[in-house]
Amino acid sequence: MSDPILQPAPAAPAPGLSQWQRVAGIFSSPSKVFQDIAAGHRSWWLPFLLVVLVSYGFFATITVKIGWDQVAQNAIHFNPKAEARLADAPPAQRAASLKFTRWAMEGSFAASPIFILAIGALTALVLWGTINFGFGGKSNYGGIFAVWMYASLPSLIKSLLGMIVIFAGMAPESFNLKNFAPTNIGAFLSPTDTNAALYSLATSMDFVTIWTLVLLGIGIAAVARVKRGSGYMAVFGWWAIIVLVSVGIAAVTG
């Protein structure tokens, strides 16, 4: 009797990248990172932790160098219509409005982990539905959520730049929480002297935001197994809608 023919054992699947490798890869080889996520390696706690830590670092910088009362006063001052309304209001109403503005801004930063997770969950849900039902993708929600977390890492650069600008000697009365780093055209315009709609549009032309959108387009295309152009269309399509709505609101309220 002849010996049975031995079949070669199937090759073991290649191990995935570590989370540290993925974090570094986002800035050097994002396609490799997103292919790793598409292969099923979806852990995302490290980028989440990094964003939270830097957010709290920025929060502490604002608290120490600017002060949240000043941040609230600036927010009202940079909105001429709001400032005009408060100028005619009784002192008690002005104080209450300032207190509420401070509470809302400081509280949102203090609760940043919750907001980061909530925004990520909602964005992933919208992109998951868009790429699957609009472009014939085959993604799952967990993969899209992981893509969002890693694609958000360029925001670290914007927060770090904001801290550098503050420590470099920015005048507290010129600090604008809505546009705190020189990463967009709006950072070089005056929010009080520029048309509100134009300022909103200029602020939307943000280098870090566009970088994040490009990463998202690459990532959801990889996870959904569709052409990269479909990923870009899904991401930039929603971004264009958000920008148009923001500009419209600024035109009406600014």
Secondary structure, 3 states (H helix, E strand, C coil): CCCCCCCCCCCCCCCCCCHHHHHHHHCCCHHHHHHHHHCCCCCCHHHHHHHHHHHHHHHHHHHHHCCHHHHHHHHHHCCHHHHHHHHCCCHHHHHHHHHHHHHHHHHHHHCHHHHHHHHHHHHHHHHHHHHHHHCCCCCCHHHHHHHHHHHCCCHHHHHHHHHHHHHCCCCHHHCCCCCCCCCEHHHHCCCCCCCHHHHHHHHHCEHHHHHHHHHHHHHHHHHHCCCHHHHHHHHHHHHHHHHHHHHHHHHHHC
